[in-house]
Amino acid sequence: MNELSLRHARFLRDRNPATPCLTIDLDVVAARYHALRAVLPQAAQIHYAVKANPHPAIIATLVALGAHFDAASPAEIALCLDQGAPPETVSYGNTVKRTGDITYAHERGIDLYAFDAEAELRKIAAAAPGAGVYCRLLVDGDDSALWPLSNKFGCTDAMAIELLTLAADLGLRPLGVSWHVGSQQQDPSRWENPISRAAAVFEELSARGLSPSLINLGGGFPADYSRHVPGIHQYGKVINTALAEAFGGRNQHQIMAEPGRYLVADAGVLRSRVVLVSTKGTADGRRWIYLDVGRFSGLAETEGEAIVYPLATAYDDTEHIGPAVLAGPTCDSVDVLYERTRRHLPMQLSEGDYVDFLCAGAYTAPYTSQFNGFAPLRCHSFKDAE
């Protein structure tokens, strides 16, 4: 049975925030950060992917823990710096940047940039002279990720070697490579191939007189949604073994990782209310349950019904449940959350009842909009001291 944590239940009861809203337990964020540090002891730099949830309290919590940050825009850079992150802890991890945005980042003290194309590399050289750069590799076959990231980002290994060589010629510091095996990656072994390829890239760069040092494992570490995923310790075991095999038992390279979803998803509960329960008069008899939150107000990752959030209601101890379609409140036919995925919910649900989406701390609040005039998803946070 899916259940609210006692901490979330107490916060929602005491504060009674207007719906729809997202609540974040900052102590869970801290616990996930420590857990990842423990299983990846070589990763001296854990760069939180700010895009997963840019709530200032999350950034401040991670700053206090000594975390680093992966930013994708000037706004995310400013957010991190405003919350006290030193510039040297922030990387500009987006491989697609406007020249003016690179200039802004350089002026704010950002010294680490991702790229995967020659034109981007030349922009960095012009706007951030002398900066450290790393090249993103193409990763195929992330079919075991619930939110694949193939094709848009990265280049071939051969191209990466040529670009990193060019980076040195342009006066930049060619530090190494990165990749991303897909968000909500359910197969720890998907890190093995890119780690092996990174070793081959480093070997060729070393033969050319360069000294690559940075191995960026990217993100992909999963949250605990309704589908079973291996524990984080299994990811650490596979990655550590792969690094040892590819680079030797005494790997002296700089290891970094860019978790987003893993740090914040399980810390969040998205609370919504039922707006309408209806039927269509069709043979299947399924209820349509319309909520005050939908695809345009935070639940964009239900696209293709890819992310299946655990749900909780006040009636979950009842035996009277039935199939239901879940949909959002807007006047757009794509605003349907789950229609193919079989969701069985209590028959008692009616207008005004709460439906809580668990493990919803990642990629919800950042995706919210004001489509159809509905208010953006509000985000609240709490921790033990509050």
C-alpha positions, 0 to 999 in steps of 0.5 A: 500500500502506498502511504504518505510519510508521517513527516509529509502527512504532518506538514500537510495537516498542519499547513493545509496548503492550497492545491495543487502543491508540491512538498519537499522533505529537505532531510530526505534530500540530504540523506540521498546526497549522503547515500550517493557519496557513500556508494561513489567514494571516488566521486569527490564532486556530486553536481546536483542537476538543478533542472530536477528541482530548482527550489531555493531551499533545496539548493541551500540545503545542498550548498550547506552539505558541500555539494556542487551543481550542474547548471543549464542556464544563466538563471540556474547559475545565478540561483546557485550563486545567490544561495551561497554556492562558490563559483568553482562548484558550479559547472555549465553542463548544457552543451547548447549555450548562447555566446552571451550566456557563456560570457555571463557565466565567465564573468560570474566565475564559472570555469567548467563547461560542457560541449559536444560540437566544434561551433560550441567549443569555439564559442567557449574559447571566445567567451570564456578564455582559458576555461576547463571543458569536457566533451559529452559522448553519445550513448546509445541503447538507453531503452532501459531508462524510463526517460531516454536522452539519446541523440540530442546530446553528445558526439562520437568518441573519435569526434570527441578526441579531435575536439578535445585536441582542438580545445587545447589549441584554442587555449582551453583546458581539455579536462575529459568526457561526460555522458548520460545513460538516460534518466531513471536508468533501471540497469546499473550495467549501462555505465560500463560501456561509456566508462570503457570508452572513456578510458580509450579516449583518454589513452588516445589523448594521452598519446597526443600529449594531453592530460585528461583527468575528468570522468563525468558519470552524468545522471540517471540514478533512479527514484523509487517509483512503482516499478522496482529498481536496484538499490543505489549500492548496486549502482555504486558497485557496478560503477566502481568495478567498471572504473577499476577495470578501465582505469586501474585499481588506483584510479587517480582521475577526477570523478564527478556525477550529476544526480538530479532525480535521485536526490529529490524525487523521493523527497516530494509529495504532490498533493492534488484534489479531485475536481470531477468523477465521471463516466463515458457510458462506454462498455469498460465502465471506467471512471474518469477522475479529473484532478486540479493538476495535470500534464501542464501543471507539473506532471509532464513526465506522464507523457507516454505514461513513462513515469508512473507515480505511486498514489495515495488517498484517504481511502486506501484501506478500503476493498472497494476499488475500481479502474480509473483514468486520471486526467488534468483540469485543462481544456486540452485533450492531451491532458490525460495522465494515465489511460493505458496504465491500469490505475485502480483507485477507491470507489469513494473518491469524489470532488474535493478528496485528496490524491497524493502523488508520491516520489514527485519531487523531481521534474514536477515544479520546474515543468509547471505552466499557467496554461488555461490560466491555472496557477503554477504548482506551488512548492513548499519545503520543510525539515526537522528543525521546522 
